[in-house]
Amino acid sequence: MSRRMLKHGLVPLVAIGLASSVMSTTTASAAGTPLTLAVFGDSPYGKSAYAPAGQSADISQFQKTPAFISTINSDPTISGAIHVGDIHSGKEFCTDAYDASIASVWRNFSKPLVYTPGDNEWADCHKASSLASPGQGGGFYDSSSGAINYIGTSGLSTDTADCVSYHCGNPLDNLAKVRQDFFAQPGHTLGSGTLKVVSQATAYDPSHPGDAQYVENVRWAQHDIVFVTINVPGGSNNDSDPWYKVPNATQAQTDERDNRTAADVRWLDAAFAEARAQHAKGVVITAQADMWDLDGKTKDRLTNYEPIISEVAARTTRFGRPVLMLNGDSHLYRSDNPLSPTATCTGETDPATGGSVCAHDPDNNAWNEHPYYDVPNFHRIVVHGSTTPLEWLKLTVDPNANHPVTDTAYGPFSWQRMPQPQL
């Protein structure tokens, strides 16, 4: 991968962009003060009103979001924020109006905000089980007619004009809307501030011009650390659940998965190439998916994460310095290393079982799918999300630190959960 990218000139292109982001943060880094970020995701969650199903709206978390943002803004140590994806729950319709409302409330951030999309705002928008269980406002396949029954505004409908405000759950259309609302200006972050990032839309591998569509994939450098985001949706990497429950995934769905995954891998390659070139002290990878979470399904549900997992494992091993991954998706906080068979895990109690989120049935342990990985310089944090009290993670980056691996620190990284019970 690296030789091919060098051959096609990707590293010089990216180096130019990355240099500009480094310049924007050089002063703070040179001062020797640690960088502190707020990390959150799977928030705000709620439920859409849908009269035909007798479903009432729940917008309580959304209503708390301005106050939640204020808890981040009011912390003088925080330099920026990262949202790891899922701006609404699987019981909320993927409407244009909702996306716009989140984009609007996020303008309250007084600091830069970096966001990577989650499955609920695009990949899962097609999901619905019945009129009584409308899910995200998508639809479902009718085997008797061969048609899709869409969740229309007043009931089931095969007419896409009846669900146009949420694109009838079409994942590609909803991803396009997410890009329009949150990534309209490649290289610019959300919120406030002057942080500049490099987008794959402008720093793609010239031999893969299609990668320019992935404007949501960004990276930047601060305090001798390279940060990179990749669009990896939870669930099954947009694969194991055929859109609208048709018998087999369409060509459009498989093409989406294959093309995006390949672009993600190339973006990771370039980020690690830059980290080596810049002699970075570490790398932070942000993606929405918990790629090791079975979520009650069979192991093959995770198969289509393997290209990304194997790339992360290989690049982290070659880099040789600390790599931290941030993700959401599975909702319960945990601190672990799923790329090491001997690493410890700590996390919050799973309310469904009453036990630790780290407890696994050996017969269904997704990590057993990767016994050939043993990457000690990797660590992963799943941020708490979906339920109250709302919570963010305080992540501190100190390039001069070299913490041993603990539940709350590794290398230049240390972190602290920040629940907000007052909201």
C-alpha positions as CSV (number, residue, x, y, z in Angstrom):
1,M,0.0,0.0,0.0
2,S,2.7,2.5,1.0
3,R,4.8,1.9,-2.1
4,R,1.7,2.3,-4.4
5,M,0.7,5.6,-2.7
6,L,4.2,7.0,-3.0
7,K,4.3,6.0,-6.6
8,H,1.1,8.0,-7.3
9,G,2.2,11.0,-5.3
10,L,-0.4,10.8,-2.4
11,V,2.0,11.5,0.4
12,P,3.2,14.8,-1.0
13,L,-0.4,15.9,-1.6
14,V,-1.4,15.1,1.9
15,A,1.8,16.5,3.4
16,I,0.9,19.9,2.0
17,G,-2.5,19.8,3.5
18,L,-1.3,18.4,6.8
19,A,1.4,21.1,7.1
20,S,-1.3,23.7,7.0
21,S,-3.2,22.1,9.9
22,V,0.1,21.7,11.8
23,M,0.8,25.4,11.4
24,S,-2.7,26.3,12.8
25,T,-1.8,24.5,16.1
26,T,1.9,25.1,16.4
27,T,1.7,27.8,19.0
28,A,-0.2,25.7,21.5
29,S,1.9,22.7,20.9
30,A,5.2,24.6,21.3
31,A,4.0,26.0,24.6
32,G,4.1,22.5,26.0
33,T,0.6,22.5,27.4
34,P,-1.4,19.3,26.9
35,L,-4.2,19.2,24.4
36,T,-7.6,18.3,25.9
37,L,-10.6,17.3,23.8
38,A,-14.2,16.4,24.6
39,V,-15.4,13.2,22.9
40,F,-19.0,12.1,22.7
41,G,-21.4,10.2,20.5
42,D,-24.7,8.3,20.1
43,S,-26.4,11.5,21.1
44,P,-28.9,12.9,21.2
45,Y,-31.2,9.9,21.1
46,G,-35.0,10.0,21.0
47,K,-38.1,8.9,19.1
48,S,-40.0,10.4,16.2
49,A,-43.7,11.0,16.4
50,Y,-45.6,8.8,13.9
51,A,-49.4,9.0,14.2
52,P,-50.3,5.8,12.1
53,A,-48.3,3.8,14.7
54,G,-49.6,5.7,17.7
55,Q,-46.0,6.7,18.3
56,S,-45.3,9.9,20.3
57,A,-42.2,11.9,20.1
58,D,-39.4,11.8,22.6
59,I,-37.1,14.8,22.2
60,S,-35.9,15.1,25.8
61,Q,-32.2,14.5,24.9
62,F,-32.3,16.9,22.0
63,Q,-33.7,19.6,24.3
64,K,-30.8,19.0,26.7
65,T,-28.2,19.3,24.0
66,P,-27.6,23.1,24.3
67,A,-27.0,22.7,28.0
68,F,-24.8,19.6,27.3
69,I,-22.8,21.7,24.9
70,S,-22.4,24.4,27.5
71,T,-20.7,21.9,29.9
72,I,-18.0,21.5,27.2
73,N,-17.8,25.2,26.3
74,S,-17.4,26.1,30.0
75,D,-14.4,23.9,30.6
76,P,-11.4,26.1,30.0
77,T,-9.1,23.2,29.4
78,I,-11.1,21.9,26.3
79,S,-9.7,22.9,22.9
80,G,-12.2,21.1,20.7
81,A,-14.7,18.3,20.5
82,I,-15.2,15.1,18.5
83,H,-18.6,13.4,17.8
84,V,-18.1,9.7,17.0
85,G,-21.4,9.4,15.1
86,D,-25.1,8.6,15.5
87,I,-26.9,11.9,15.9
88,H,-30.2,10.2,16.5
89,S,-31.6,6.8,17.5
90,G,-32.9,3.9,15.5
91,K,-36.4,5.0,16.3
92,E,-36.1,8.4,14.7
93,F,-36.8,9.2,11.1
94,C,-33.9,10.3,8.9
95,T,-35.5,13.6,8.0
96,D,-33.9,16.6,6.4
97,A,-35.3,18.8,9.1
98,Y,-33.7,16.8,11.9
99,D,-30.3,16.9,10.3
100,A,-30.6,20.6,9.9
101,S,-31.7,21.0,13.6
102,I,-28.5,19.2,14.8
103,A,-26.3,21.3,12.5
104,S,-28.0,24.3,13.9
105,V,-27.6,23.4,17.6
106,W,-24.0,22.4,17.0
107,R,-23.3,26.0,16.1
108,N,-23.4,26.6,19.8
109,F,-20.0,25.0,20.2
110,S,-17.5,27.7,21.0
111,K,-14.7,25.4,20.0
112,P,-14.0,23.3,16.8
113,L,-16.1,20.2,16.4
114,V,-15.1,17.2,14.3
115,Y,-17.8,14.7,13.4
116,T,-17.8,11.3,11.7
117,P,-21.2,9.9,10.6
118,G,-22.9,7.0,12.3
119,D,-25.2,4.3,10.8
120,N,-28.4,5.8,12.2
121,E,-28.1,8.9,10.1
122,W,-27.6,7.1,6.8
123,A,-26.8,3.4,6.5
124,D,-29.7,2.2,8.7
125,C,-32.3,4.8,7.4
126,H,-34.0,2.1,5.3
127,K,-35.0,0.1,8.4
128,A,-38.6,-0.5,9.3
129,S,-40.4,-3.7,10.3
130,S,-44.1,-2.7,9.9
131,L,-46.5,0.1,10.1
132,A,-46.6,-0.5,13.8
133,S,-42.8,-0.5,14.0
134,P,-41.7,2.3,11.6
135,G,-38.1,2.3,12.7
136,Q,-36.3,5.1,10.9
137,G,-38.9,5.8,8.3
138,G,-37.6,3.4,5.7
139,G,-39.7,0.5,4.4
140,F,-39.8,-3.3,3.9
141,Y,-40.0,-5.7,1.0
142,D,-43.4,-7.3,0.2
143,S,-42.7,-10.7,-1.2
144,S,-46.1,-11.1,-2.6
145,S,-45.9,-8.0,-4.8
146,G,-42.1,-7.6,-5.1
147,A,-42.6,-4.0,-4.1
148,I,-41.2,-1.9,-1.2
149,N,-43.8,-0.8,1.3
150,Y,-42.5,2.6,2.5
151,I,-43.4,4.2,5.8
152,G,-45.4,7.1,4.3
153,T,-46.5,10.2,6.1
154,S,-50.0,8.8,6.6
155,G,-49.4,5.0,6.3
156,L,-47.8,2.4,4.1
157,S,-47.2,3.5,0.6
158,T,-45.4,2.3,-2.5
159,D,-45.2,5.9,-3.7
160,T,-41.9,7.6,-2.9
161,A,-43.5,11.0,-3.1
162,D,-45.2,10.2,0.2
163,C,-41.9,10.0,2.1
164,V,-39.7,12.5,0.3
165,S,-38.8,14.6,3.4
166,Y,-36.8,11.6,4.6
167,H,-35.8,10.2,1.2
168,C,-37.9,7.1,2.0
169,G,-35.0,5.8,4.0
170,N,-32.6,5.6,1.0
171,P,-29.1,5.3,2.6
172,L,-27.3,6.9,-0.3
173,D,-29.6,9.9,-0.4
174,N,-29.4,10.3,3.3
175,L,-25.6,10.2,3.3
176,A,-25.7,12.9,0.6
177,K,-27.8,15.0,2.9
178,V,-25.4,14.4,5.8
179,R,-22.6,15.6,3.6
180,Q,-24.5,18.6,2.5
181,D,-25.4,19.7,6.1
182,F,-22.2,18.8,7.9
183,F,-19.4,18.8,5.3
184,A,-20.3,21.5,2.9
185,Q,-16.8,23.0,3.0
186,P,-14.0,20.5,2.8
187,G,-11.3,21.2,5.3
188,H,-13.5,23.2,7.6
189,T,-14.7,21.9,11.0
190,L,-18.0,22.5,12.7
191,G,-18.6,24.7,15.8
192,S,-16.2,27.6,16.2
193,G,-12.5,28.2,16.1
194,T,-9.7,28.0,13.6
195,L,-8.8,24.3,13.4
196,K,-8.2,23.3,9.8
197,V,-8.4,19.7,8.7
198,V,-7.4,17.9,5.6
199,S,-10.3,16.2,3.8
200,Q,-10.1,13.1,1.5
201,A,-12.2,15.2,-0.9
202,T,-9.1,17.3,-1.6
203,A,-6.2,14.9,-0.7
204,Y,-7.3,11.7,-2.3
205,D,-5.1,9.2,-4.1
206,P,-5.0,10.4,-7.7
207,S,-5.2,6.8,-8.9
208,H,-8.6,6.6,-7.1
209,P,-10.5,9.8,-8.0
210,G,-13.7,8.3,-6.7
211,D,-12.3,8.8,-3.2
212,A,-13.1,12.5,-3.6
213,Q,-16.7,11.8,-2.6
214,Y,-15.6,10.9,1.0
215,V,-15.5,14.5,2.2
216,E,-16.4,13.2,5.7
217,N,-13.0,11.5,6.1
218,V,-10.6,14.0,7.6
219,R,-7.3,14.3,9.5
220,W,-5.3,16.8,11.2
221,A,-2.2,17.1,13.5
222,Q,-2.0,18.6,16.9
223,H,0.6,18.2,19.6
224,D,2.7,15.7,17.7
225,I,-0.4,13.5,17.2
226,V,-2.1,12.6,13.9
227,F,-5.9,12.4,14.2
228,V,-7.9,10.6,11.5
229,T,-11.6,9.9,11.0
230,I,-13.1,7.2,8.7
231,N,-16.7,6.6,7.8
232,V,-17.4,3.1,9.2
233,P,-21.0,2.6,10.1
234,G,-22.0,0.4,13.0
235,G,-24.1,-2.8,12.6
236,S,-22.3,-4.6,9.8
237,N,-20.5,-2.0,7.7
238,N,-23.7,-1.5,5.7
239,D,-23.7,-5.1,4.5
240,S,-25.5,-7.8,6.5
241,D,-28.9,-6.1,6.4
242,P,-30.1,-5.8,2.8
243,W,-31.7,-2.5,2.3
244,Y,-35.5,-2.6,2.8
245,K,-35.2,-6.4,3.7
246,V,-35.1,-7.4,0.0
247,P,-33.9,-11.0,-0.4
248,N,-30.4,-10.1,-1.4
249,A,-28.3,-6.9,-1.2
250,T,-28.5,-4.8,-4.3
251,Q,-25.5,-3.9,-6.4
252,A,-25.8,-0.3,-5.2
253,Q,-25.5,-1.5,-1.6
254,T,-22.5,-3.8,-2.2
255,D,-20.8,-1.2,-4.3
256,E,-21.3,1.4,-1.5
257,R,-19.7,-0.9,1.0
258,D,-16.8,-2.0,-1.2
259,N,-15.9,1.5,-2.4
260,R,-16.1,3.2,0.9
261,T,-14.2,0.5,2.7
262,A,-11.4,0.7,0.1
263,A,-11.3,4.5,0.5
264,D,-11.2,4.1,4.3
265,V,-8.2,1.8,4.0
266,R,-6.4,4.2,1.7
267,W,-7.1,7.1,4.0
268,L,-5.7,5.1,7.0
269,D,-2.6,4.2,5.0
270,A,-2.0,7.9,4.2
271,A,-2.6,8.9,7.8
272,F,0.0,6.5,9.1
273,A,2.4,7.4,6.3
274,E,2.2,11.0,7.5
275,A,2.5,10.0,11.2
276,R,5.8,8.2,10.3
277,A,7.0,11.1,8.1
278,Q,6.2,13.6,10.9
279,H,7.7,11.4,13.6
280,A,4.4,11.7,15.4
281,K,4.1,10.5,19.0
282,G,0.8,8.7,18.4
283,V,-2.2,8.3,16.2
284,V,-5.9,8.7,17.1
285,I,-8.5,6.9,14.9
286,T,-12.1,7.9,15.1
287,A,-14.9,5.8,13.6
288,Q,-18.5,5.1,14.6
289,A,-18.6,1.4,14.5
290,D,-17.7,-0.9,17.3
291,M,-16.2,-3.4,14.9
292,W,-16.0,-6.1,17.6
293,D,-19.6,-5.9,18.9
294,L,-21.8,-8.9,18.0
295,D,-24.9,-7.1,19.2
296,G,-26.6,-10.5,19.7
297,K,-25.9,-11.6,16.1
298,T,-23.6,-14.3,14.6
299,K,-19.9,-13.8,14.0
300,D,-20.3,-13.5,10.2
301,R,-22.0,-10.1,10.8
302,L,-18.6,-8.7,11.5
303,T,-16.9,-10.1,8.4
304,N,-17.0,-6.9,6.4
305,Y,-15.1,-5.0,9.1
306,E,-12.1,-7.3,8.6
307,P,-10.4,-5.2,5.8
308,I,-10.4,-2.2,8.2
309,I,-9.4,-4.2,11.3
310,S,-6.6,-5.9,9.5
311,E,-5.4,-2.6,8.2
312,V,-5.5,-1.0,11.6
313,A,-3.6,-3.9,13.0
314,A,-0.9,-3.9,10.3
315,R,-0.4,-0.1,10.3
316,T,-0.3,0.1,14.1
317,T,2.3,-2.7,14.3
318,R,4.5,-1.0,11.7
319,F,4.1,2.4,13.3
320,G,5.3,1.0,16.7
321,R,4.0,3.9,18.8
322,P,0.7,4.3,20.7
323,V,-2.5,4.2,18.6
324,L,-5.8,5.1,20.2
325,M,-9.2,4.3,18.6
326,L,-12.4,6.1,19.6
327,N,-15.8,4.7,18.7
328,G,-19.4,4.6,19.8
329,D,-22.1,2.4,18.5
330,S,-22.4,-0.1,21.3
331,H,-23.4,2.7,23.8
332,L,-21.6,1.4,26.9
333,Y,-18.3,2.8,28.0
334,R,-15.3,0.5,27.8
335,S,-11.5,0.8,27.7
336,D,-9.7,-2.2,26.2
337,N,-7.5,-3.5,23.4
338,P,-9.5,-5.9,21.1
339,L,-6.3,-6.5,19.1
340,S,-4.6,-8.3,22.0
341,P,-5.6,-11.7,23.4
342,T,-4.1,-10.8,26.8
343,A,-5.2,-7.2,27.2
344,T,-7.5,-6.2,30.1
345,C,-10.8,-4.6,29.8
346,T,-12.8,-2.3,32.0
347,G,-16.3,-0.8,31.4
348,E,-19.6,0.1,32.8
349,T,-22.3,-2.3,33.8
350,D,-24.6,-3.6,31.1
351,P,-28.1,-2.8,32.2
352,A,-29.4,-5.7,30.1
353,T,-27.4,-8.3,32.0
354,G,-26.3,-6.7,35.2
355,G,-22.7,-7.7,34.5
356,S,-19.7,-5.8,33.1
357,V,-19.8,-4.9,29.5
358,C,-16.5,-6.7,29.2
359,A,-18.0,-10.1,30.0
360,H,-18.2,-12.3,26.9
361,D,-19.5,-15.8,26.2
362,P,-16.4,-17.7,25.0
363,D,-18.5,-19.4,22.3
364,N,-19.7,-16.1,20.9
365,N,-16.7,-13.9,21.4
366,A,-16.2,-11.7,18.4
367,W,-12.5,-11.2,19.3
368,N,-11.9,-14.9,18.7
369,E,-12.3,-14.1,15.0
370,H,-9.0,-12.4,15.2
371,P,-6.6,-14.7,17.1
372,Y,-3.7,-13.9,14.8
373,Y,-3.6,-10.3,16.0
374,D,-1.4,-9.3,18.9
375,V,-0.9,-5.6,18.8
376,P,0.2,-4.3,22.2
377,N,0.6,-0.6,21.1
378,F,-3.2,-0.3,20.4
379,H,-5.9,0.8,22.7
380,R,-9.6,1.5,22.2
381,I,-12.3,3.5,24.0
382,V,-16.0,3.1,23.4
383,V,-17.7,6.3,24.6
384,H,-20.9,6.1,26.6
385,G,-24.0,7.1,24.6
386,S,-27.7,6.7,23.9
387,T,-28.9,7.0,27.5
388,T,-29.0,9.6,30.3
389,P,-27.2,11.0,32.0
390,L,-25.6,12.5,29.0
391,E,-21.8,12.1,29.1
392,W,-18.6,13.1,27.3
393,L,-15.1,11.9,27.6
394,K,-12.3,14.2,28.6
395,L,-9.3,13.1,26.5
396,T,-5.9,14.7,27.3
397,V,-3.0,14.4,24.9
398,D,0.5,15.1,26.3
399,P,3.2,14.3,23.8
400,N,5.8,14.4,26.6
401,A,3.9,11.7,28.6
402,N,4.5,8.0,28.3
403,H,1.8,6.4,30.5
404,P,1.8,2.6,31.0
405,V,-1.4,0.9,29.9
406,T,-4.1,1.4,32.5
407,D,-7.9,1.7,32.5
408,T,-7.6,5.5,31.9
409,A,-4.2,6.1,30.2
410,Y,-1.8,4.9,27.6
411,G,1.3,6.5,26.1
412,P,0.6,10.2,25.5
413,F,-3.2,9.7,26.2
414,S,-5.2,9.9,29.3
415,W,-9.0,10.2,29.7
416,Q,-11.8,10.7,32.2
417,R,-15.5,10.1,31.9
418,M,-17.6,13.3,32.4
419,P,-21.3,12.3,33.1
420,Q,-23.7,15.3,33.4
421,P,-26.4,14.1,35.9
422,Q,-27.6,17.6,36.4
423,L,-29.1,17.7,32.9
